[in-house]
């Protein structure tokens, strides 16, 4: 009788937990996912599937007091690693001198939305729960992250019901085509990882680089239209290493996706009206007067075209003329 009672109570508890998980709002679940991703000590072994490649990766994260550690390793091909120690991120890649920058975000193929501001993203995206499924052998809640304006890509996330860690993410375009997949094969949660990753403090890594800030405060061109929420970052001017071509560029980000606009003088080699999408990345180039406009980023082709068409010039001067000004 006691065994039967205990089994019944366990079953009732399990059903109650699942019912609560299903009734939980999508935004609340994503906030829990964000919290778990940044404060649990865990290891994810996953693959990144693109159209023409599959990359196996290992991501470890540990939180020790106010300091966070993260380590991403590519498991095939040349040695590639990204290491985060607090507010410093080091990059080790073949053919490039290892370097460290001051940042709390890794520019690397980590599972999306690990550190995103979910509340801020809620201004531009709808969060919709679409049911339950299994991933990496465990029960997950499935959530769609859909742009309210239809001008960007979507994500479908599989969130572990127990740990709240993201175990899968599909990048989807407006037609429902999957452009990329992050799929966890196995994972582990253990406080022993915190002790092990503290050893990263003893690893000799490159000194922190002092990155130059944007060298321009204003220019002779501006982007007149962009999807709501894409905020401009630093404006830069530089010469291309091989061609010596003078270029101005500015990046825009909404906290989930980003794109950059490049302006240069047009010439016989300018790409007129080129529109190319490879996976998540779109490139669109057009010539207006004496200037070539290129939009490159993680946005749909139609959005890239509209951004490029919106670029206006305050004055008709070419970039080379601007460069001669004091």
N, C-alpha and C positions, 0 to 999 in steps of 0.2 A: 504493500500500500504506500509506504514511504517513498519507494523508488518511483512508483507511478506518479505520486504527487510532485516529486522533484523534477521528473521529466516534463510533466505538464507545465510547471512553473517556468522551466527553461525554455520550452517551446513558446509559451506566452510572452516571455521576455524577448525572445528573438523576433517574434512577429511584431511586438510593440516597437522594437528598435527599427525594424524595416519600415513599418508604417510611419514612424517619425521621420525617417530619412526621406521617404517618398513625399511627405507633406512639407518638408523643408523648402523654403523659397530658393530659387536658383542662385540669387545673389548671395544669400547667406552661406550656401554651400561653397561658392567660389571664395568668399572671405575666409572660410575655414581652410580651404585648400591653400590659400595664400599664407595663412598663419602656419599651417603644418609644414609647408615647403621651406619656410624661413627659420623654424625653431626646432623641428625634429632632427635627430641624428639618423641619417638614412643613406642607403646606397641604391641606385637605380641602374640596372643594366638594360639598355634599350637599343633599338635600331632606328635610324632615320632613313625612310624610304622616299627617294625622289624618282623622277621619270627614268633616269639613266644610271642610277647608282643606289647602293645600299651601304650605309656606314654604321658599323657597330660601335657603340659608345658606352662608357662607364662614367657615371656621375656620382660623386660622394659629397655629402653636406654634413656639417657639424656646427653646432652652436655652443659656445663656451662663454657664459656670462653675456657681456655686450658684444663680443666679437664673433663673427661668423667666418667659417672656413668652407671653401668649396674647391673641388678638384674634378676637372673633366678630362678624360683620356680617350683618344681615338684608338680603337683596339685592332685596327688593321692598317697596313701601309706604313709610311714613314712616321716617326715619333712626333706626335702633336699633343700638346697639353695646355690647359688653361688652369691657373691656380689663383684662387682668391684668398687673401689674408686680410680680413677686416675691410678697409677701404683701399686696398691695393690689389691690382689684378695683373698677373704676369702671363705673358704669352710665349710659348715655345713652339716654333714651327720650322720645318725644313727650309733651308735657303734664306732664312731671315735671322738676323741677330736677335736673340731673346731680349725682351724689353718688358718693363713694368710701368703701368700708368696708375694714377690716383683715380679710383672709381669704385663704386659698390655694385656695379653691374658687369657681368661677363658678356662680351660680344662673342657668342659661341652658340652652337646648335643644342642648347638646353631645351627641355620640354617647355612650351610657351606658357606664359602667365605665372611663372614661379614667383616673380617679384613685382608684378604689375599692380597698379593702384586700381583695384576693382571698382571702388566707389566712383572714381573719376571716369573710368571707362563706361560706367553705367549711363553717362550723359549722352554717349554716342552709339552705344551698343545695347541690344536687348539680350537678356539672359533667359533662356527657355529650357526647362527640363523636358527631356524626351523619353525618359524611361530608365530601365535598368539593363545591365549587360554584364558579361564577364570579360575580364582582361587580366593577363598574367595570372590566371587561375583564381581570381578573387572577384567578388561582387562589386560592381561599380554603379554609380549614378552617372547618367549621360546628360550633358548640358551643351546646348548650342549657344555660341556667342555670335550674334548676328548684327551687322551694322544697320542702324535705323534709316540711313539714307540710301542704302543699296549701292554705295560707291566704293566699298572696300571689300576685302575678303572676309570670310567667316571661319570660325574654329568650331570643331566639335570636340569636347573634352570628356574623358572617362575618368571619374574621380573615385578612388577607393572608398567604400562606405565606412571601413574601419579606421584607417589612418588619415583619410582625407588627402592623400597624395595623388597628384595627377599621374595616371599610368598610360594614357594614350591621348594623342591630339592629332586630329586631321585638319589640314588647311584646305578649305573648299572655296571654289569660285561661285559666281552667281548661278551658273548652270548646274551646280552640284558636282562638278568634276573635282576629284581629290588631287591636289597639287603636291602635297607632302604628307607623310605620316610619321609620327613618333610613336613607337610601340614598345612598351616595356616587356622584356622577356622574364626578368626576375627582379625581386627587390628585397631589401632587408632593413629593419629598423633596430638599432642597437646603440646604447650609450657608450659601448666600447669604441665606436667610431670617433667619438669626441676625443678620447684619450689618444687614439692613433693619429688623428689629424692635427693634434696639437704639435706633432713633430714637424709640421710644415713651418713652424716658427723658427726651426733650426736649419731649414734648408737655405742654402745661399742662392738668392735670386738677384736679378739685375736691379740696380738702383732705380728709383722712381724718376721717370722722365718728366721734365717740365714742358708740357705741351703749349705751343704758342696759341694765344687766344685769337679770335677773329680779328683780322687786321683792317676791317672796314666797319664803319658805322652806318654808311648809306651808299647807294650806288645809283646808276642811271637807269635801272630797270626794277620792276617789281612784279610779283605774282598777284594778279587782281582777283583770282578765284582759287579756292582750294576747299576740299571737304571740311566741314566744321570740326574743330578740335585739333587740327594739324597746326602746331605752333612752330614758328620759325626759330631755328638755332643760329649759331654764329655765321656771319657772312665773311667769306674768304676770297682772296685773289692770289693766284700763284701761276707759275709757268710749268707746263708739262715737261717732264724730264727729258724725253727724247725729241719731241717736235719743237720745244721752246715756245709753244703756243700759249698765249696768255688766257687764263680762264678765271671766271668768277663763279662761285658756287654757294649754295645755301641749302641746308637740310631742314626738313619739316617732319615732325613726329606727333602722333596722337597717343603715344604711350604703348601702343601695340604694334603698329606698322609705321614705316617711314619712307620718305622719298627725298631725292635731292634734285635741284634744278641747277644746270650748268649753262653759262653764257660765254660764248667766245666769238671772235670775228669769223665770219663765213669766208670760205675760199673754195677752190675747185674740188677739195676733198671733203667738203661738208656733206653730211648725210641728210638729204632732203626728203622729208616725209617718211623716214624709216620708222616702222613700228614692229618691235620684236618682243615676244614673251617667252621666257624660258623658265618653266616652273613658276615660282612665285615672283620672279623678277621681270619687270617690264622696262624696255628702253624705247623711248619715242624722241625723234629728232625732227626739227623743222627749222626752216630759215625764214627770218623776217628782216627785210632790208639788208643791212650789213652784218647782221648777227645770227649766229646759230644757237638755237635753244634745244637743250637736251633734258629730258626728264627721266630719271632712273630710280626705280624703287619697288617696294612690295605693294603694288597697287594694280588694279585691273587696267588693261589697255585703254578702255574708254575714258577712265579717270585721268590717266596720264596725258591723253590727247587734249582733254578739256583744260587741264592745268597749263600745258604748253601754249595753247591758243589764248589763254588769259594773260600771258606775260606782256606787259606794256613797257615802253621805253619813255622815260621822262624827256629825253632829248635824243635826236637821231645820231649822236656821236657814236662811233665804233669803239670797241674796247681798247684798241691801241691808242686812240686819241685820249681816252680817259687815263690811260697809264702814264701819259706824259705830263699830267697835271701835278703840281706840287702837293 
